[in-house]
Amino acid sequence: MRYRRFGRTGWNVSEIGYGMWGMAGWTGSDDQESLDSLQRAIDLGCNFFDTAWAYGDGHSEELLGKILRKNKNNASAGGPDKKLYVATKVPPKNRRWPARPEFSLDDSYPPDYIFKYVDKSLKNVGVDALDLIQLHTWEDLWLDDERIPSAIEKLRSSGKVRAIGLSLNRWEPANGIRAVRTGRIDAVQVIYNIFDQNPEDELFPACREKDVGIIARVPFDEGSLTGTLTLNSKWPWRDWRNSYFVPENLKASVARADALKPLLPDGMTMPEMALRFILNNPDVHTTIPGMRKRKHVESNLAASNQGPLPADLHAKLRTHRWVRTRTKWSQ
């Protein structure tokens, strides 16, 4: 595993982290399998774990807490002492993803509510301080409300969190640049992958200027960049993917993923290519594929050891940029 400096925090984080939504927010999750997968990731050098209260109403956080305690106990008994970084998120009060310009701060993140959920997450994970707390949605217009900068500074001085970040709305990377440029934000989480290259335009340069950590989420475009989706793909009732891969999106996603397959070098999988494309960008400090099974942990983390893609392949993939805008199903 290779590591990168996480912006001005100075942390050395694994360039492939662990996205934990699937452990509590998708169907088919098994706690024991999840814990086994988390431990395997730690054993292979992963040290950055991204969860959220909204992932199972705290259940994903609780699973992370269990694995942290296990490894802390191992270190106390003479085992390896590894620093494991915990990143979690405060859900919007109105439970609406993404944020909309018409949502006020009181709709989504009144200050007292933020502090309340930080305490909930601290209890779920079982730590005295969270490494990174993020607002799970964001709207730059909230900066016009003087309470948000004040809340950020109060949170920073509370001793309950070490860094503060934002999780930006899907396909709206520019809606966060203003927050980055205030200098109050330590990290941003944004969708960035072969299709979604838009953050390179304005967001990444702003983060570079302010030395802000960048977390690239959705490296597989919710599954299309694994190359396994078909026009007949279906998910169990109530699975989130049913509401995202509506026929319009499924058809376009499958077509664009299929167009990438002829570019695959011999011996390389689509997921490996997708991860290594992201790792070509030095602005990205970690990417967080969702993983629930040991085999996926092993294959995804191995991509770090392979390094960035060859320049010619990377150049070809850049032409597959897909410019998308928010829709009623993009969430």
C-alpha positions as CSV (number, residue, x, y, z in Angstrom):
1,M,0.0,0.0,0.0
2,R,1.2,3.5,-0.8
3,Y,0.4,6.6,1.3
4,R,-0.2,10.2,0.5
5,R,-0.1,13.3,2.7
6,F,-3.7,14.3,3.4
7,G,-3.5,18.1,2.9
8,R,-2.7,20.3,5.8
9,T,-3.6,17.7,8.3
10,G,-0.2,16.1,7.6
11,W,-1.7,12.6,8.0
12,N,-0.2,9.9,5.8
13,V,-3.3,8.1,4.6
14,S,-3.6,5.0,2.4
15,E,-4.2,6.1,-1.2
16,I,-7.0,3.5,-1.2
17,G,-9.3,3.9,1.7
18,Y,-12.4,2.1,2.7
19,G,-15.9,3.2,1.9
20,M,-18.4,1.8,4.4
21,W,-21.8,2.7,3.0
22,G,-22.5,-0.8,1.6
23,M,-22.1,-2.3,5.1
24,A,-25.3,-0.8,6.3
25,G,-27.0,1.1,3.5
26,W,-27.3,-1.6,0.8
27,T,-28.9,-5.0,0.8
28,G,-26.9,-8.2,1.3
29,S,-24.7,-7.0,4.1
30,D,-23.5,-9.4,6.8
31,D,-21.8,-8.0,9.9
32,Q,-19.3,-10.8,10.4
33,E,-18.3,-10.6,6.7
34,S,-18.0,-6.9,7.0
35,L,-15.8,-7.1,10.1
36,D,-13.6,-9.7,8.4
37,S,-13.2,-7.5,5.3
38,L,-12.3,-4.5,7.5
39,Q,-9.7,-6.5,9.3
40,R,-8.2,-7.8,6.0
41,A,-8.0,-4.2,4.8
42,I,-6.1,-3.1,7.9
43,D,-3.7,-6.1,7.5
44,L,-3.0,-5.0,4.0
45,G,-2.2,-1.4,5.0
46,C,-5.5,0.5,4.6
47,N,-5.7,3.1,7.3
48,F,-8.5,5.5,6.2
49,F,-12.1,4.5,6.8
50,D,-15.1,6.6,5.7
51,T,-18.4,6.0,7.2
52,A,-21.5,8.1,8.2
53,W,-24.3,8.2,10.7
54,A,-26.7,7.8,7.9
55,Y,-25.3,4.4,6.9
56,G,-27.7,2.3,8.9
57,D,-28.5,5.0,11.5
58,G,-25.1,4.6,13.1
59,H,-24.6,0.9,12.4
60,S,-21.7,1.3,10.1
61,E,-20.0,3.5,12.7
62,E,-20.6,0.8,15.3
63,L,-18.9,-1.8,13.1
64,L,-15.9,0.5,12.6
65,G,-15.7,1.0,16.4
66,K,-15.6,-2.7,16.9
67,I,-12.7,-3.2,14.5
68,L,-10.8,-0.2,16.0
69,R,-11.1,-1.7,19.5
70,K,-9.9,-5.1,18.2
71,N,-6.8,-3.6,16.7
72,K,-6.2,-1.3,19.7
73,N,-6.3,-4.4,21.9
74,N,-3.9,-6.2,19.6
75,A,-1.5,-3.3,19.8
76,S,-1.7,-3.3,23.6
77,A,-0.9,-7.0,23.6
78,G,2.3,-6.4,21.5
79,G,0.8,-6.6,18.1
80,P,1.2,-4.0,15.3
81,D,0.3,-0.4,16.4
82,K,-1.2,1.3,13.4
83,K,-2.9,4.7,13.3
84,L,-6.3,4.2,11.8
85,Y,-8.1,7.3,10.6
86,V,-11.9,7.7,11.2
87,A,-13.9,9.9,8.9
88,T,-17.7,10.1,9.4
89,K,-20.5,12.5,8.5
90,V,-23.3,14.4,10.1
91,P,-26.6,13.7,8.2
92,P,-28.8,16.6,7.1
93,K,-31.6,17.3,9.5
94,N,-34.2,17.2,6.7
95,R,-32.7,13.9,5.5
96,R,-32.5,15.2,1.9
97,W,-29.7,14.3,-0.4
98,P,-28.4,16.3,-2.2
99,A,-28.7,19.8,-0.6
100,R,-30.7,22.3,-2.7
101,P,-30.2,26.1,-2.8
102,E,-33.7,26.5,-1.3
103,F,-32.7,24.6,1.9
104,S,-31.7,26.9,4.7
105,L,-29.1,26.1,7.3
106,D,-31.9,25.5,9.7
107,D,-33.4,22.9,7.3
108,S,-30.1,21.0,7.1
109,Y,-27.5,21.8,9.7
110,P,-28.5,24.1,12.6
111,P,-25.4,24.4,14.8
112,D,-26.9,22.6,17.9
113,Y,-27.9,19.8,15.6
114,I,-24.4,19.4,14.3
115,F,-22.9,19.1,17.8
116,K,-25.6,16.6,18.7
117,Y,-24.7,14.3,15.9
118,V,-21.0,14.6,16.5
119,D,-21.7,13.3,20.0
120,K,-23.8,10.5,18.5
121,S,-20.9,9.5,16.2
122,L,-18.4,9.6,19.0
123,K,-20.5,7.2,21.0
124,N,-21.1,4.9,18.1
125,V,-17.4,4.7,17.2
126,G,-16.3,4.7,20.8
127,V,-13.5,7.3,20.5
128,D,-12.7,10.5,22.3
129,A,-12.2,12.4,19.1
130,L,-13.1,11.9,15.5
131,D,-10.3,12.4,13.0
132,L,-12.6,13.9,10.3
133,I,-16.2,15.0,10.6
134,Q,-17.9,16.0,7.4
135,L,-21.3,17.5,6.6
136,H,-23.0,14.9,4.5
137,T,-24.4,17.5,2.0
138,W,-23.3,21.0,1.2
139,E,-24.5,24.2,-0.3
140,D,-22.1,27.1,-0.6
141,L,-24.9,29.6,0.0
142,W,-24.9,28.6,3.7
143,L,-21.7,30.6,4.1
144,D,-23.9,33.7,4.0
145,D,-25.3,32.6,7.4
146,E,-22.7,33.7,10.0
147,R,-23.6,30.8,12.2
148,I,-21.9,28.2,10.0
149,P,-18.3,29.7,10.2
150,S,-18.9,30.1,13.9
151,A,-20.1,26.5,14.3
152,I,-17.0,25.2,12.4
153,E,-14.6,27.1,14.6
154,K,-16.5,26.0,17.8
155,L,-16.3,22.4,16.6
156,R,-12.6,22.7,15.8
157,S,-11.8,24.1,19.3
158,S,-14.0,21.5,21.1
159,G,-11.4,18.8,21.0
160,K,-14.0,16.4,19.7
161,V,-12.8,16.5,16.1
162,R,-9.3,16.9,14.5
163,A,-10.4,18.0,11.1
164,I,-13.6,19.3,9.4
165,G,-14.7,18.5,5.8
166,L,-17.6,18.6,3.4
167,S,-19.1,15.9,1.2
168,L,-20.1,17.6,-2.0
169,N,-23.3,17.0,-3.8
170,R,-23.2,14.6,-6.8
171,W,-22.1,16.3,-10.0
172,E,-21.7,19.7,-8.3
173,P,-18.0,20.0,-7.6
174,A,-18.0,23.7,-8.0
175,N,-20.6,24.0,-5.2
176,G,-17.9,23.8,-2.5
177,I,-15.1,26.0,-4.0
178,R,-16.2,29.0,-2.0
179,A,-16.0,27.0,1.2
180,V,-12.6,25.7,0.3
181,R,-11.3,29.3,-0.3
182,T,-12.5,30.5,3.1
183,G,-9.6,28.4,4.6
184,R,-11.9,26.9,7.2
185,I,-12.3,23.5,5.6
186,D,-9.6,20.7,5.9
187,A,-11.1,18.2,3.4
188,V,-13.6,17.7,0.7
189,Q,-15.1,14.5,-0.5
190,V,-16.2,14.5,-4.1
191,I,-17.2,12.1,-6.9
192,Y,-14.2,11.6,-9.2
193,N,-13.7,8.8,-11.6
194,I,-13.2,8.0,-15.3
195,F,-16.5,9.5,-16.2
196,D,-16.7,12.3,-13.6
197,Q,-13.6,14.3,-14.2
198,N,-15.2,17.7,-13.6
199,P,-13.5,18.3,-10.2
200,E,-10.2,18.8,-12.1
201,D,-11.5,22.1,-13.6
202,E,-11.9,24.3,-10.5
203,L,-12.2,22.3,-7.3
204,F,-8.9,20.5,-7.3
205,P,-6.9,23.7,-8.1
206,A,-8.6,25.5,-5.2
207,C,-7.9,22.6,-2.9
208,R,-4.3,22.6,-4.0
209,E,-4.0,26.3,-3.3
210,K,-5.4,25.9,0.3
211,D,-3.8,22.5,0.9
212,V,-7.1,20.8,1.5
213,G,-7.4,17.0,1.6
214,I,-9.3,15.4,-1.3
215,I,-11.3,12.2,-0.9
216,A,-12.4,10.7,-4.3
217,R,-15.6,8.8,-3.7
218,V,-17.7,6.6,-6.1
219,P,-14.6,5.4,-8.0
220,F,-16.7,2.7,-9.7
221,D,-19.7,5.1,-10.6
222,E,-22.0,3.1,-8.2
223,G,-21.0,-0.1,-10.1
224,S,-21.0,0.7,-13.7
225,L,-17.2,1.0,-13.8
226,T,-16.8,-2.5,-12.5
227,G,-18.0,-3.6,-16.0
228,T,-20.6,-6.0,-14.5
229,L,-23.8,-4.1,-15.1
230,T,-26.1,-5.1,-17.9
231,L,-29.4,-3.7,-19.2
232,N,-31.1,-6.5,-17.2
233,S,-29.4,-5.7,-13.9
234,K,-31.8,-5.6,-10.9
235,W,-31.5,-5.2,-7.2
236,P,-33.6,-6.4,-4.2
237,W,-36.6,-4.3,-3.3
238,R,-35.7,-1.2,-1.3
239,D,-32.1,-1.4,-2.4
240,W,-30.9,2.2,-3.1
241,R,-29.5,1.3,-6.6
242,N,-33.1,0.8,-7.9
243,S,-33.7,4.5,-7.5
244,Y,-30.4,5.5,-9.0
245,F,-30.2,3.1,-12.0
246,V,-33.5,4.1,-13.4
247,P,-33.8,2.9,-17.1
248,E,-32.5,6.2,-18.4
249,N,-29.4,6.0,-16.3
250,L,-28.8,2.3,-16.5
251,K,-28.9,2.3,-20.3
252,A,-26.4,5.2,-20.6
253,S,-24.1,3.8,-17.9
254,V,-23.9,0.3,-19.5
255,A,-23.2,1.8,-22.9
256,R,-20.4,4.0,-21.6
257,A,-18.9,1.2,-19.5
258,D,-19.0,-1.2,-22.5
259,A,-17.1,1.4,-24.6
260,L,-14.2,1.2,-22.1
261,K,-13.8,-2.6,-22.3
262,P,-11.8,-2.6,-25.6
263,L,-9.2,-0.4,-23.8
264,L,-8.5,-2.9,-21.1
265,P,-4.9,-4.3,-21.2
266,D,-4.5,-8.0,-20.9
267,G,-4.6,-9.1,-17.3
268,M,-6.2,-5.9,-16.0
269,T,-9.8,-5.7,-14.6
270,M,-12.2,-2.8,-15.0
271,P,-12.1,-2.0,-11.2
272,E,-8.3,-2.0,-11.3
273,M,-8.3,0.4,-14.3
274,A,-10.8,2.6,-12.6
275,L,-8.9,2.9,-9.4
276,R,-5.5,3.4,-11.1
277,F,-7.0,6.2,-13.3
278,I,-7.8,8.0,-10.1
279,L,-4.4,7.4,-8.6
280,N,-2.8,9.0,-11.7
281,N,-4.0,12.3,-10.2
282,P,-1.6,13.6,-7.4
283,D,-4.3,16.0,-6.2
284,V,-6.3,13.0,-4.9
285,H,-5.1,11.9,-1.5
286,T,-7.3,8.8,-1.1
287,T,-10.2,7.1,-2.9
288,I,-12.8,5.1,-1.1
289,P,-14.3,2.1,-3.0
290,G,-17.2,0.5,-1.2
291,M,-16.2,-3.0,-0.1
292,R,-18.1,-5.7,1.8
293,K,-16.2,-8.9,0.8
294,R,-12.6,-10.0,1.5
295,K,-12.0,-10.7,-2.2
296,H,-12.9,-7.2,-3.1
297,V,-10.7,-5.8,-0.4
298,E,-7.8,-7.8,-1.7
299,S,-8.2,-6.9,-5.4
300,N,-9.0,-3.2,-4.8
301,L,-6.1,-2.6,-2.4
302,A,-3.7,-4.4,-4.8
303,A,-4.3,-1.6,-7.3
304,S,-2.2,0.7,-5.1
305,N,0.9,-1.5,-5.6
306,Q,0.4,-1.4,-9.4
307,G,0.8,2.4,-9.4
308,P,-0.7,4.9,-11.9
309,L,-1.8,3.8,-15.3
310,P,0.5,4.0,-18.3
311,A,0.3,7.5,-19.8
312,D,-1.1,6.3,-23.2
313,L,-4.0,4.4,-21.5
314,H,-4.7,7.3,-19.2
315,A,-4.9,9.7,-22.1
316,K,-7.4,7.4,-23.9
317,L,-9.6,7.2,-20.7
318,R,-9.7,11.0,-20.4
319,T,-11.7,11.2,-23.6
320,H,-14.5,9.2,-21.9
321,R,-15.3,12.2,-19.6
322,W,-19.1,12.3,-19.1
323,V,-20.5,15.7,-18.2
324,R,-23.6,15.2,-16.1
325,T,-25.9,17.6,-14.2
326,R,-28.2,17.1,-11.3
327,T,-31.4,15.3,-12.0
328,K,-34.4,14.1,-9.9
329,W,-32.8,10.7,-9.6
330,S,-29.1,11.6,-9.1
331,Q,-29.5,12.0,-5.3
